Amino acid sequence: MGGLAASPLYEAKIGFAPTAAAVITVYSLHYLLSAAATKSRTFAKLLMGEPRVLIANGKLIRANMKKSLLPLEILMSELRTMSVFNISEVEYAIMETSGHVSVIKKTGHGPATAKDLNVPAPAKPAPLVVVNEGRVVEESITRLGYSFSGFTDFFSRNCPHPISAIYVATLDKEGTLYYSEM
């Protein structure tokens, strides 16, 4: 859509009116097709297709790969982006209608969680924005138990820059400070 709308800027022979008509047509068509797809599941399947199982129980389903027009190299690349280097680690891999591949790893092939290890996992405290565009957010420092002077002392000890030079800073109840300069 952006390329279509910008085309008169790059080609002098293309006028504004035809470009506007094309943009309106494409947008209207997209809107109408999307609206129809939300009202009719059958139309949505026809328009967007259905998710396809590409791997089941560690076995590649070649027929679905062929129907999806997905080369093995692309599937392997998608798996590697999800830290899967061996197809046998995959319980299911599904080609979504968006074109992305969703992967469910077999039990024992994912990273261990605190629940797997029967270890209590304390909730991480949510950080609050304490500096926003060079200004202290007083409500946040009060919620964290600081006075204005107490916070500025803490900040000057933990950050080499003045508050006025900070774009954003966050602080949690454990005292973890993150900051980014302007």
N, C-alpha and C positions, 0 to 999 in steps of 0.2 A: 504494500500500500504506500509506503514511504517513497519507494522508487517511482511509482506511478505518479504520485503527487509532485515529486521533484523534477519530473521529466521536462517541463517547460523551462526550467532553469538551465538545463544542459543542452537542449536542442531548441534553437530559435524558431524552427518551423512548426513546433507543436504549440498550439494556442491554449489559452487558459480555459475557454469554454469546453472544448473536447476533453481536456484533462479533468475538469470538474465533473463532467458527465460520466466519465469512466470511473472516477473515484466513487461517486454516488451509486452507480450501477453495481460495482463490486461490493461496496458496503451493504447495499440493500439485499443483494443476493446472499451474502454471508448471513445477514440478520434473518432473512426468511428461511434459509436452510437450517440454521441453528434453532429457530423457533419451532419449525416442523419436527426436527429431531427430538426436541424436548417433549413434544406432544405425542409422538408415535414411536414406540420402541422398535417396531418393524422398520420404519424409515431410518431411524438412527443406525440400526444394524446395516442397512443397505448403504447409507452414506459414509459411516465411519468404520464399519467392520466390527469384528468381535475380537476379544483377546484370544490368543492362541497359545497353547502349551507347547513350548519348544523342547523342554527337558522334563521328564517325569522319572523319579526314582533313579537319577543319575544316568538315564538313557536318553540319547538324542532322538527326537521324533522328526525324521527327515522329511516326511510328507508335510508337516506343518512348517518346517523351515522353507520348503519349496513354495508353499502357499503364501507365506509371509514375504517372499522374495528377499530373504535375509541370508547373505553369505556366511559361512562358518567363521571367517576371519572377523566379521563385525560382531557376531555373537561372542566370540572369545574376547574381543576388546571390551565389550559391555560387561562381561563377567569379571575381567581383570579390574575394571574400575570399582567393582564391589568386593575386591580382595578375594576373588575366587579364581584359582589357577588350575583347578582340576575339575572337570565336569562331574566326576564321581562324588564330589562334595555337595552337589546340588540336588535337593529334593524336587523342587519345581523351578522352572524358568518360564516366564510368561511374557509374550510379546503383547504389550498393551496397545490400545487403539491410538494412543498418543505417539507411538513409535518407540517408546522406552521399554526396556526389558526389566521386569521385576524378578527378583531371585529370592527363594526361600532355601536356606542351607539345611542340609541334613543335621539331625541332632548330633552334637559333638564336634561339629565343624565351625561353629561360631565362636566368638570370643566368650570367655567365661564371664558371667555376671555375678554380682554379689549374691543374688538369689541362688545361683548354681553352687556357690561355695558355702551357702548357709551363713553368710556374714551379714550382720546388719549394716545397711547403708544409710548413713545420716543424710538428711536433706541438706542440699547446698543452700546457703543463704543467698537470696536474690540481691544483686548489687543495686544500689540506687544512684541516680545521676546526682552528683554533688557539685559539679561545675558544668555550666552550660554557656558556651560562647564567652568565656572569660568572667562569668559571674557565678558566685556561690549560690546554690539552691538551698536556701535556709530551711525550708520544710524538710528536705532530705537529711541535712546534718542534724536537725533536731530529732528526727526519727531514729537516727543512729546514736543519739546520746551525746552529741557534741554541742558546745557553745560555739559562737562564731570565732572567738579568739582561740579556743581549743582546737577547732578544725584548722584554722590557718596555721597554727603551730605544727600540727600533725602533717599538713600538706607540705609545708616548707621543709620538714625533715625528710619527706619521702619523695619529693619531686624537685628536680633541679631548676624548674622554670617557675616564674611567677604565675599566680592564678590568672591574671589578665592575658597571658600568652597561651592558655589552655582552651582548646575547642570543646572537648568533653572529658570529664573525669567521672569514674564510677567508683564506689566504695561499698563493700559489704560489711556485715557485722563482725566478721573475723579480721577486719582490717586490711583486706586485699584491695589495693588501689590500682586502678588502670587509668591512664591518661593519654590523650592525644593532643599534640600541639596544633595551633591554628596554621 
